[in-house]
Amino acid sequence: MTDFGPGFFFGAATSAYQIEGAPAEDGKEESIWDVFCRVPGAIVNGEDGSVAVDHYHRYREDVALMRDLGLSTYRFSVSWPRVLNGDVVNEKGMDFYSRLVDELLANDITPWLTLYHWDLPAALPGGWTNRDTAKRFVDYATAMHERLGDRVRIWTTLNEPWCSSFLSYAGGHHAPGQTDPVAAIQAAHHLLLAHGWTIKALRELDPGASLGITLNFTPAIAASDSPADVDVARRLDGTNNRYFIEPITKGAYPADVLADLAPIWPTDLVADGDLADIAAPIDILGVNYYTTNLVAAPGPGAEPPSGPNPNISAPEAVTVSRGLPVTAMDWDIDPDGFRQLLVRLHNEYTGPAGVGLVITENGAAFDDVADADGFVDDTADRLAYLKSHLQAVHQAMAEGADIRGYLAWSLLDNFEWAFGYAKRFGIVRVDDELRRIPKASALWFADVARTGRFED
C-alpha cells in the first residue's frame, strides 16, 4: 500500500489556450498562439485552439467533473490577452475567471492560478526578447491580483519558461516560431525577470499568498563515461534544468552554462540588480516531469541533428534509446528518473531554503482506443504511468524530499500545441462532440484523490 498521509493533496491541471476556445469572444485580443496557428505547417493538420474543448462555455460542467472525481485542487492558467487590451482591463474577460474561481470554491476545490502558460499578447512588440514585456507582465499580474486576490491564494508566475524561450525562440517549435539562439537567451532572461519582479510585487500586495513558479525538468544521463558523452549531458542539464532553477534559488546563472554560451551571450542583457530580483524568495516550486533522456555525442562520421534546435548549448546531442517503454510522444517512461530528480531538487535547491515542491504536471499521451460508449480503458498504459510515478513521488518523500501535492496532466484531452489534437494527455476523454468521458485512469485517480492511498 502506498499511503501519502494527511495534508498531501491531489488535483489536475490545464492551460487556457489548450482548453478555452472563444479566441475572439467578449473582447479577447489575439495571442501569439492565435497567430502561430495560422502559419502553414506549424501545427499538425493545420489545427488550432479556436474551439479546443470549449471550456470557456462549459466551465461549470468541467468543475462539476472535478468535484465528482474528488479533486481538491485545480491548476488553471489565465489568458493574458483575454483580460487586458494593452493597459486597459477587459472586464468581460476578468468576469470569466472570477466566475470560474467562484465555481471552484463553491465545489470545495482550491484554485491554483498560473499567470503565464505561453499565450502572450500578440501585440507586444518583440515578445519576450523585449525587456519591456517583463514590466508589462507585472502590470498584468497585479491587475489579476486586484480582481482575484481575495479568493485565489496560490499564484504561479510562469509555466515552463524553457519552452517559452528555447523551444519558442531557438527551436521554432512553439510560438512565435523563431529560430535565433540569441533571441532565446534574451527571452529566457526576460521571463525570469518577469517572474522575479512579479514575486516582489505580489509579496508586497499580499504577504500571506503562496507564490512560486513551475519549471519543467528533463534529466540528461550520459550514455557512457566517455568525456564527449559526459560533456553533452552536462551541457544539456545546464540549459534544460539548471539555467532556470539556479538564478531563482542561488541568484546566479550557472558558471559553466555562461561559459558554454559566451560566444552568443548578449553583453548588455543582465543589468545591475537583475539577478537579485530574479532570486526573490518563493514559497513553492512547481515541478513538471515527463521523461529522462539518455544522451550522447554523435559517433565518428555520424551526422548530428540538423535544423533549428532548442538545445543551444549542445545542438549535436543525440538521444539514445534505452529500450524502455515509451509514450505516444516517444518519450521514455522512467519513474525512477523522477524519484532521482525530486531528491536532487530538494537536496540541492529547495530544501535548504524551506521551499516546498509540488508536482504541477505529470502524465502521458497514449494512443487511446475508445469503446462504443466512448470509454477508454487505459489501465495498461496511462493508469500504470500515473501509478508508477506516484510511487516515485512517495519514494522521494521517504528519502526526505518535501513534496506537498500532485497535479495530474491533464484533466482533459486538449489542444496539444504543435501536435494539434493528435496527442491525448487527458485522464478524461473529450470526443468529437466535446463530451467529457472519464477514462479508467480518471476513475482510479479519483479513488487516490479521495483516500490518499492506493494498492501497490
Legacy VTK file of the C-alpha trace (Angstrom):
# vtk DataFile Version 3.0
C-alpha trace
ASCII
DATASET POLYDATA
POINTS 456 float
0.000 0.000 0.000
1.261 3.471 -0.943
-0.194 5.971 1.525
0.559 9.702 1.296
-0.948 10.506 4.656
-2.789 13.651 5.751
-2.022 17.020 4.197
-0.910 15.776 0.783
-3.275 16.993 -1.946
-4.287 15.700 -5.365
-5.684 17.565 -8.340
-5.297 18.203 -12.033
-4.002 20.920 -14.330
-4.864 22.562 -17.648
-3.928 25.705 -19.567
-6.042 28.436 -21.101
-5.195 28.146 -24.787
-5.394 24.364 -24.726
-8.964 24.202 -23.399
-10.843 27.508 -23.509
-11.660 28.219 -27.144
-13.550 31.506 -27.698
-10.465 33.229 -29.166
-12.223 36.475 -30.083
-15.212 36.445 -27.748
-16.046 39.114 -25.160
-13.220 41.420 -26.165
-10.349 38.931 -26.137
-7.323 40.056 -28.154
-5.029 37.777 -30.158
-2.235 35.801 -28.545
0.962 34.636 -30.222
-0.624 31.183 -30.442
-3.610 32.522 -32.382
-1.091 33.926 -34.852
1.244 30.905 -34.886
-1.599 28.508 -35.626
-2.177 30.319 -38.917
1.398 29.654 -40.105
1.265 26.917 -42.759
2.821 23.733 -41.435
3.225 24.967 -37.865
0.521 22.730 -36.387
-0.293 19.126 -37.252
-3.284 19.027 -39.633
-3.468 22.835 -39.573
-5.460 22.682 -36.326
-5.822 25.456 -33.753
-7.325 26.335 -30.390
-10.329 28.236 -31.698
-12.676 25.689 -30.124
-10.276 23.492 -28.143
-12.657 21.766 -25.697
-14.896 24.849 -25.292
-14.123 25.263 -21.602
-14.999 28.964 -21.854
-18.642 27.958 -22.227
-18.518 24.641 -20.329
-16.516 25.569 -17.239
-19.368 24.733 -14.858
-19.597 21.246 -16.346
-15.842 20.856 -16.025
-15.819 21.988 -12.384
-18.619 19.526 -11.607
-16.475 16.834 -13.218
-13.540 17.749 -10.958
-15.826 17.566 -7.944
-17.116 14.160 -8.985
-13.523 12.949 -9.371
-12.703 14.039 -5.832
-10.038 16.555 -6.870
-9.118 19.040 -4.161
-7.032 21.415 -6.316
-7.314 22.739 -9.872
-4.402 24.461 -11.541
-5.504 26.646 -14.458
-3.922 29.469 -16.388
-5.205 32.885 -17.352
-5.076 34.101 -20.933
-3.313 37.457 -20.684
-4.933 38.857 -23.875
-8.362 37.829 -22.592
-8.122 40.121 -19.563
-6.021 43.042 -20.826
-6.155 45.008 -24.052
-2.889 46.860 -23.832
-3.124 48.577 -20.454
-6.927 48.503 -20.357
-8.675 45.817 -18.308
-11.224 43.808 -20.272
-13.951 43.387 -17.677
-15.721 40.579 -19.526
-12.526 38.555 -19.616
-11.919 39.195 -15.931
-15.503 38.189 -15.200
-14.917 34.772 -16.764
-12.067 33.936 -14.405
-13.958 35.389 -11.458
-16.895 33.102 -12.217
-14.539 30.135 -12.631
-12.913 30.793 -9.247
-16.294 31.168 -7.553
-17.466 27.900 -9.103
-14.365 26.103 -7.876
-14.722 27.437 -4.354
-18.426 26.552 -4.284
-17.378 22.969 -5.005
-14.616 22.910 -2.360
-11.849 22.933 -4.955
-8.789 25.102 -4.332
-7.985 27.380 -7.297
-4.298 27.441 -8.289
-3.699 30.265 -10.749
-0.867 30.257 -13.294
-0.352 33.694 -14.789
1.532 32.614 -17.897
1.165 29.400 -19.867
2.501 30.724 -23.174
-0.354 32.783 -24.676
1.438 36.127 -24.818
-0.499 39.074 -26.304
0.467 39.189 -29.974
0.520 42.996 -29.931
3.523 43.255 -27.597
6.487 44.387 -29.729
9.369 41.923 -29.683
7.600 39.487 -27.383
9.920 38.155 -24.695
13.011 39.472 -26.473
11.911 42.916 -25.274
12.750 43.752 -21.657
9.649 45.944 -21.516
7.473 42.807 -21.746
8.660 41.836 -18.265
7.456 45.198 -16.942
4.105 44.777 -18.660
3.798 41.311 -17.130
3.967 42.807 -13.641
1.125 45.183 -14.527
-0.915 42.229 -15.773
-0.166 40.192 -12.648
-1.153 42.972 -10.270
-4.363 43.568 -12.223
-5.224 39.891 -11.830
-4.468 40.009 -8.125
-6.606 43.097 -7.665
-9.542 41.181 -9.115
-8.973 37.673 -7.716
-6.572 38.041 -4.796
-9.378 37.897 -2.244
-10.184 34.329 -3.357
-7.072 32.912 -5.040
-4.310 32.172 -2.558
-1.844 30.212 -4.728
-0.139 32.064 -7.571
2.347 30.696 -10.113
4.141 33.252 -12.265
5.313 31.182 -15.239
4.830 27.700 -16.605
7.919 26.101 -18.158
9.971 29.118 -19.231
12.335 26.720 -21.043
9.516 26.082 -23.514
8.596 29.752 -23.932
12.234 30.682 -24.571
14.432 27.943 -26.028
11.686 25.879 -27.684
9.916 29.003 -28.974
12.734 31.374 -29.936
15.517 28.927 -30.900
13.754 25.681 -31.782
10.865 27.313 -33.643
8.531 24.541 -32.469
6.314 26.817 -30.368
5.002 30.338 -30.845
6.330 32.726 -32.012
8.337 30.199 -34.032
11.711 31.957 -34.129
14.997 30.130 -34.677
17.557 32.505 -33.183
19.611 31.248 -30.193
20.417 34.816 -29.119
16.711 35.673 -29.050
16.144 32.576 -26.909
18.723 33.762 -24.361
17.086 37.191 -24.262
13.642 35.668 -23.850
14.781 33.373 -21.037
16.301 36.238 -19.058
13.290 38.487 -19.521
10.949 35.668 -18.478
12.977 35.223 -15.306
12.874 38.977 -14.715
9.099 38.954 -15.125
8.944 36.174 -12.557
11.164 37.920 -10.013
9.538 41.318 -10.365
6.088 39.760 -10.050
7.019 37.778 -6.950
8.219 41.009 -5.327
5.090 42.933 -6.367
2.650 40.256 -5.195
4.573 39.726 -1.955
4.175 43.415 -1.163
0.483 43.374 -2.037
-0.317 40.079 -0.309
2.260 38.763 2.183
0.085 35.763 3.019
-0.246 34.430 -0.519
1.624 31.318 -1.641
3.872 32.329 -4.550
6.008 30.323 -6.919
6.976 29.226 -10.397
6.652 25.998 -12.385
9.709 24.621 -14.187
9.959 21.610 -16.477
12.872 19.298 -15.810
14.293 16.749 -18.232
17.253 14.983 -16.625
20.072 14.103 -19.040
22.136 10.970 -18.431
25.382 10.354 -20.307
25.183 7.230 -22.469
28.743 6.301 -21.498
31.606 7.558 -19.389
33.384 8.945 -22.422
34.366 12.602 -21.959
32.299 13.593 -25.009
29.099 11.952 -23.722
29.601 13.276 -20.200
30.097 16.802 -21.524
26.980 16.649 -23.713
24.934 15.554 -20.707
26.405 18.374 -18.614
25.581 20.984 -21.248
22.014 19.721 -21.675
21.495 19.650 -17.918
22.780 23.215 -17.862
20.300 24.715 -20.287
17.366 22.325 -19.709
17.423 22.321 -15.922
19.973 24.466 -14.071
19.534 27.563 -16.286
16.283 28.464 -14.514
16.433 26.900 -11.061
19.832 28.336 -10.118
19.080 32.040 -10.707
15.840 31.586 -8.768
17.339 29.756 -5.798
21.005 30.855 -5.874
20.886 34.264 -7.537
23.270 33.429 -10.388
23.348 31.689 -13.723
25.483 28.515 -13.652
29.097 29.426 -14.424
29.561 26.526 -16.836
26.430 27.497 -18.778
27.668 31.068 -19.109
30.973 29.697 -20.418
29.165 27.408 -22.881
27.067 30.292 -24.211
29.731 33.014 -24.029
30.146 33.268 -27.834
26.499 34.269 -28.269
25.595 35.757 -24.857
24.392 39.376 -25.246
26.785 41.505 -23.214
24.121 44.063 -22.304
21.483 41.533 -21.253
21.852 41.386 -17.464
21.526 44.744 -15.719
22.655 45.540 -12.199
20.164 44.124 -9.728
18.543 41.710 -12.164
19.807 38.546 -10.514
18.843 39.724 -7.046
15.335 40.422 -8.332
15.106 37.020 -10.025
16.067 35.394 -6.716
13.135 36.927 -4.829
12.125 34.192 -2.339
9.370 31.806 -3.411
7.144 29.503 -1.357
6.534 26.687 -3.841
8.477 25.234 -6.751
6.192 23.542 -9.241
7.821 20.543 -10.903
6.757 19.295 -14.330
8.239 15.925 -15.270
7.606 13.617 -18.202
10.823 11.774 -19.039
14.554 11.359 -18.568
16.872 11.252 -21.590
19.953 9.124 -22.223
22.189 11.328 -24.380
25.414 11.012 -26.317
27.742 12.923 -28.571
27.464 11.840 -32.218
29.733 8.948 -33.110
32.576 9.156 -35.637
31.231 10.067 -39.046
27.653 10.424 -37.747
25.519 13.322 -38.869
24.413 15.483 -35.906
20.794 16.652 -35.760
20.060 19.302 -38.370
17.691 22.249 -38.471
16.540 24.598 -35.694
17.340 23.235 -32.256
16.274 24.349 -28.773
19.375 22.740 -27.258
21.528 25.748 -27.991
24.449 24.639 -25.833
24.550 21.113 -27.283
22.868 21.067 -30.686
24.837 17.966 -31.641
23.389 15.886 -28.783
21.791 12.572 -29.716
19.072 10.894 -27.646
19.822 7.189 -27.227
17.165 4.518 -26.816
17.326 2.511 -23.611
14.739 0.004 -24.751
12.254 1.310 -22.190
8.513 1.524 -22.846
7.610 4.854 -24.438
4.561 7.104 -24.591
2.839 8.293 -27.757
5.263 11.234 -27.657
8.089 8.668 -27.981
9.322 9.642 -24.519
10.920 7.015 -22.295
8.803 6.035 -19.291
11.243 6.397 -16.393
9.635 6.830 -12.963
12.927 6.247 -11.168
14.362 9.202 -13.055
11.505 11.177 -11.471
12.459 9.973 -7.984
16.079 10.928 -8.507
15.106 14.362 -9.833
12.884 15.148 -6.849
15.552 14.137 -4.352
18.125 16.224 -6.236
15.865 19.293 -6.329
15.180 19.049 -2.604
18.786 18.435 -1.608
20.452 20.960 -3.905
17.905 23.748 -4.278
14.617 23.898 -2.404
15.243 22.045 0.841
17.891 24.429 2.214
15.534 27.365 1.599
12.479 25.665 3.098
10.675 25.785 -0.248
8.136 23.036 -0.840
7.818 21.007 -4.026
4.518 20.339 -5.766
4.163 18.183 -8.855
2.310 20.624 -11.107
2.347 18.401 -14.209
2.921 14.700 -14.711
1.156 12.468 -17.163
1.356 10.796 -20.536
-0.129 10.721 -24.013
-1.103 7.350 -25.413
-2.984 6.222 -28.494
-6.338 5.814 -26.800
-8.925 3.431 -28.216
-12.489 4.161 -27.151
-15.256 1.567 -26.990
-18.741 2.033 -28.446
-19.714 4.216 -25.498
-16.608 6.405 -25.754
-14.920 4.870 -22.708
-11.149 4.398 -22.778
-9.678 1.560 -20.754
-6.146 2.894 -20.295
-5.342 0.635 -17.346
-2.274 -0.841 -19.021
-0.695 2.457 -20.072
-1.820 5.817 -18.620
-3.071 4.401 -15.329
0.147 2.385 -14.986
2.178 5.520 -15.789
0.415 7.586 -13.125
0.707 4.802 -10.566
4.434 4.267 -11.117
5.148 7.990 -10.975
3.098 8.452 -7.813
5.122 5.619 -6.307
8.257 7.528 -7.316
6.935 10.641 -5.552
6.244 8.617 -2.432
9.733 7.101 -2.534
11.292 10.559 -2.874
9.306 11.716 0.143
10.614 8.727 2.094
14.123 9.921 1.195
13.373 13.315 2.702
12.032 15.392 -0.195
9.445 17.979 0.918
6.675 17.269 -1.608
3.221 18.593 -0.806
0.912 17.680 -3.680
0.446 16.102 -7.097
-1.489 17.555 -10.043
-2.064 15.231 -12.989
-1.570 16.460 -16.527
-4.081 16.757 -17.802
-7.669 16.846 -16.679
-8.947 16.780 -20.268
-7.792 15.758 -23.701
-6.998 19.078 -25.340
-5.074 21.050 -27.958
-1.509 19.770 -27.613
0.286 22.768 -29.115
2.176 21.987 -32.324
0.778 18.439 -32.254
-2.785 19.712 -32.585
-5.307 17.228 -31.250
-3.290 14.139 -32.163
-1.763 13.610 -28.718
-4.133 12.914 -25.826
-2.871 13.515 -22.288
-6.239 13.716 -20.533
-7.481 11.411 -17.816
-10.872 12.412 -19.215
-11.615 11.727 -22.867
-13.085 14.550 -24.951
-14.714 13.169 -28.078
-15.618 14.873 -31.338
-18.877 16.084 -29.829
-16.931 17.519 -26.855
-18.450 15.024 -24.434
-16.367 14.504 -21.287
-15.928 10.771 -20.557
-13.656 9.766 -17.653
-11.111 7.124 -18.637
-10.106 4.197 -16.424
-7.164 6.297 -15.238
-9.544 9.036 -14.067
-11.646 6.569 -12.073
-8.512 5.153 -10.428
-7.070 8.619 -9.780
-10.379 9.733 -8.257
-10.092 6.989 -5.654
-6.496 8.012 -4.925
-7.543 11.673 -4.608
-10.296 10.801 -2.134
-8.283 8.409 0.048
-4.645 9.498 -0.413
-3.545 5.903 -0.949
-3.572 3.001 -3.393
-2.648 -0.670 -3.589
0.821 -1.323 -4.995
LINES 1 457
456 0 1 2 3 4 5 6 7 8 9 10 11 12 13 14 15 16 17 18 19 20 21 22 23 24 25 26 27 28 29 30 31 32 33 34 35 36 37 38 39 40 41 42 43 44 45 46 47 48 49 50 51 52 53 54 55 56 57 58 59 60 61 62 63 64 65 66 67 68 69 70 71 72 73 74 75 76 77 78 79 80 81 82 83 84 85 86 87 88 89 90 91 92 93 94 95 96 97 98 99 100 101 102 103 104 105 106 107 108 109 110 111 112 113 114 115 116 117 118 119 120 121 122 123 124 125 126 127 128 129 130 131 132 133 134 135 136 137 138 139 140 141 142 143 144 145 146 147 148 149 150 151 152 153 154 155 156 157 158 159 160 161 162 163 164 165 166 167 168 169 170 171 172 173 174 175 176 177 178 179 180 181 182 183 184 185 186 187 188 189 190 191 192 193 194 195 196 197 198 199 200 201 202 203 204 205 206 207 208 209 210 211 212 213 214 215 216 217 218 219 220 221 222 223 224 225 226 227 228 229 230 231 232 233 234 235 236 237 238 239 240 241 242 243 244 245 246 247 248 249 250 251 252 253 254 255 256 257 258 259 260 261 262 263 264 265 266 267 268 269 270 271 272 273 274 275 276 277 278 279 280 281 282 283 284 285 286 287 288 289 290 291 292 293 294 295 296 297 298 299 300 301 302 303 304 305 306 307 308 309 310 311 312 313 314 315 316 317 318 319 320 321 322 323 324 325 326 327 328 329 330 331 332 333 334 335 336 337 338 339 340 341 342 343 344 345 346 347 348 349 350 351 352 353 354 355 356 357 358 359 360 361 362 363 364 365 366 367 368 369 370 371 372 373 374 375 376 377 378 379 380 381 382 383 384 385 386 387 388 389 390 391 392 393 394 395 396 397 398 399 400 401 402 403 404 405 406 407 408 409 410 411 412 413 414 415 416 417 418 419 420 421 422 423 424 425 426 427 428 429 430 431 432 433 434 435 436 437 438 439 440 441 442 443 444 445 446 447 448 449 450 451 452 453 454 455
